[in-house]
Amino acid sequence: MIVDELIRNHGYLCVFIFACIEGEIAVITAGVLSRHGLLSLPLVVFFAFLGTMMTEQCLFFIGRSYGVRILEKFPNWQKKCEKVMKFLREYDTLFIFGSRFAYGIRNITPIVIGMAKITPKKFSSLNVPAAMVWSIIVAGVGYVFADMLESAEGGLKYVKIAALILVYFMASYFIYKKTKST
């Protein structure tokens, strides 16, 4: 089937790309697909880990170098930034480790952490294991959730269709952004 072939050929790339943004749904979907033999769960975890870890590291260094200028360009981020700084002052290490699980502030958090002058060594020593934990948990949820889908008639067919729709919308979004900026 062509859908199966598309998933096998491009699934890991999609996991990596979606993990670079807030990609829980894509990683959960990949976990479901791995339960059904279309993807390998260890590879799903690896590419999700790689995507989220690399993105957080890059955003951290962007925050260290350009954080203030970025906030000047995007003043609507100020409230989220203040919220992140408050959590960072109160919980420091725990917040850095757990921030990728915080919905709505996940992408701005490493920028703010970089602005807070947390050392790269401290950030990396927390970011790498946090990325691994996040990847295992999120892909694992999909893998476990797949059993419930098996009992639903046509469940896997709908997951495959949902995976294709996710890829379509992602591609459409990037094309839209690219044409809007030029």
C-alpha positions in Angstrom: 0.0 0.0 0.0 1.3 3.4 -0.9 0.5 5.0 2.5 2.6 2.3 4.2 5.5 2.9 1.8 5.4 6.7 2.4 5.4 6.2 6.2 8.3 3.7 6.0 10.3 6.0 3.7 9.7 9.4 5.3 8.4 8.6 8.8 11.6 9.2 10.6 12.3 12.5 8.8 8.8 13.6 9.8 9.4 12.6 13.4 12.6 14.6 13.5 11.0 17.7 11.9 7.9 17.6 14.1 10.1 17.1 17.2 11.9 20.3 16.3 8.6 22.1 16.9 6.0 21.2 19.5 5.6 17.7 18.0 3.9 15.6 20.6 1.1 14.5 18.3 3.5 13.4 15.5 5.7 11.5 18.0 2.7 9.8 19.5 1.4 8.9 16.0 4.8 7.5 15.2 4.7 5.4 18.4 1.3 4.0 17.2 2.8 3.3 13.8 5.8 1.6 15.4 3.5 -0.7 17.3 2.0 -1.8 14.0 5.4 -2.5 12.5 5.6 0.5 10.1 8.3 2.2 12.1 10.9 1.0 14.6 10.2 2.3 18.1 13.9 2.8 19.0 14.4 4.8 15.8 11.3 6.9 16.5 12.7 7.6 20.0 16.1 8.4 18.5 14.8 10.9 15.9 12.4 12.5 18.3 15.3 12.9 20.8 17.6 14.3 18.2 15.0 16.8 16.9 13.9 18.1 20.3 17.4 18.1 21.8 19.0 20.0 18.9 16.3 22.5 18.7 16.4 23.3 22.4 20.2 23.6 22.3 20.0 26.0 19.3 17.3 28.1 20.9 19.3 28.3 24.1 22.3 29.7 22.2 20.1 32.1 20.2 18.7 33.3 23.5 22.2 33.9 24.9 23.3 35.9 21.9 20.1 37.6 20.6 17.4 37.1 23.2 16.9 40.8 24.1 16.7 41.8 20.4 14.2 39.0 19.7 12.0 40.2 22.5 12.1 43.7 21.1 10.9 42.3 17.8 8.2 40.2 19.4 6.8 42.2 22.3 3.8 39.9 22.5 6.2 37.2 23.9 6.9 39.4 26.9 4.2 37.8 29.2 5.4 34.3 28.4 9.0 35.4 29.0 8.1 36.8 32.4 6.3 33.5 33.3 9.4 31.5 32.2 11.7 33.8 34.2 9.5 33.4 37.3 9.6 29.6 37.1 13.3 29.7 36.4 14.0 31.8 39.5 11.9 29.6 41.7 12.7 26.1 40.4 15.9 26.5 38.4 17.2 22.9 37.7 13.8 21.2 37.9 12.3 23.8 35.5 15.1 23.5 33.0 14.7 19.7 33.0 10.9 19.7 32.8 10.3 22.7 30.6 9.8 20.7 27.4 6.6 19.3 29.1 5.2 22.8 29.6 2.6 23.4 26.9 2.5 26.9 25.5 5.9 28.0 26.6 8.1 25.2 25.4 9.6 27.0 22.4 10.3 30.2 24.1 11.7 28.6 27.3 15.2 27.8 26.0 15.6 31.3 24.6 14.7 32.8 28.0 17.0 30.3 29.8 19.8 31.5 27.5 19.0 35.1 28.3 19.1 34.2 32.0 22.8 33.4 31.6 22.5 29.8 32.7 25.8 28.2 31.7 25.8 26.1 28.6 27.3 23.2 30.6 24.4 23.3 33.1 21.8 23.7 30.3 23.2 20.8 28.2 23.6 18.5 31.2 19.8 18.9 31.8 18.7 19.2 28.2 20.1 16.0 26.9 18.6 13.7 29.5 15.3 15.6 29.4 15.1 15.2 25.7 15.6 11.5 26.0 13.0 11.2 28.8 10.5 13.3 26.7 11.1 11.1 23.6 10.7 7.8 25.4 7.5 9.0 27.2 5.8 10.6 24.2 6.7 7.7 21.7 5.8 5.2 24.4 2.4 6.7 24.9 1.7 6.2 21.2 3.0 2.6 21.3 0.8 1.8 24.3 -2.2 3.7 22.9 -1.9 1.5 19.7 -3.5 -1.4 21.6 -6.7 0.6 22.1 -6.7 1.4 18.4 -6.5 -2.2 17.5 -9.8 -2.8 19.2 -11.4 0.0 17.2 -12.5 -1.0 13.7 -10.2 0.5 11.1 -8.2 2.2 13.8 -4.8 1.8 12.1 -6.2 3.0 8.8 -7.3 6.3 10.5 -3.8 6.7 12.1 -2.2 6.3 8.7 -4.5 8.9 7.3 -3.9 11.2 10.2 -0.1 10.9 9.7 -0.5 11.9 6.0 -2.7 14.8 7.0 -0.1 16.0 9.5 2.6 15.9 6.8 0.4 17.7 4.4 -0.4 20.5 6.9 3.3 20.8 7.9 4.3 21.1 4.2 1.6 23.6 3.5 2.5 25.7 6.5 6.2 25.9 5.5 5.3 26.7 1.9 2.9 29.4 3.1 5.6 30.9 5.4 8.2 30.8 2.7 6.0 32.5 0.1 4.7 35.1 2.7 8.3 36.1 3.6 9.4 36.6 0.0 
